[in-house]
Amino acid sequence: IAIILEFFAALITFQQSFTRDWILESSFVIKDFRDRID
């Protein structure tokens, strides 16, 4: 059971860091896109 919990904890941590990176990437892209429109 402990192994499964550790696996889930690692998965959640990975997903959070991945999502945070994705949001940062998206905001940079959107900002760049807006700068080009202006």
C-alpha positions in Angstrom: 0.0 0.0 0.0 2.8 2.4 0.9 4.4 1.9 -2.6 1.1 2.8 -4.3 0.7 6.0 -2.1 4.3 7.0 -3.0 3.6 6.4 -6.6 0.5 8.6 -6.5 2.4 11.3 -4.5 5.1 11.3 -7.2 2.5 11.4 -10.0 0.7 14.4 -8.4 3.9 16.2 -7.8 5.0 15.6 -11.4 1.6 16.7 -12.7 1.6 19.9 -10.7 5.1 20.9 -11.9 4.1 20.0 -15.5 0.9 22.1 -15.2 2.8 25.0 -13.8 5.3 24.9 -16.6 2.5 24.6 -19.1 0.7 27.6 -17.7 4.0 29.7 -17.7 4.6 28.7 -21.3 1.0 29.6 -22.3 1.2 33.0 -20.6 4.4 33.7 -22.4 2.9 32.7 -25.8 -0.2 34.8 -25.1 1.8 37.8 -24.1 4.0 37.5 -27.2 0.8 37.2 -29.3 -0.7 40.3 -27.8 2.4 42.3 -28.3 2.3 41.4 -32.0 -1.3 42.4 -32.4 -0.6 45.9 -30.9 
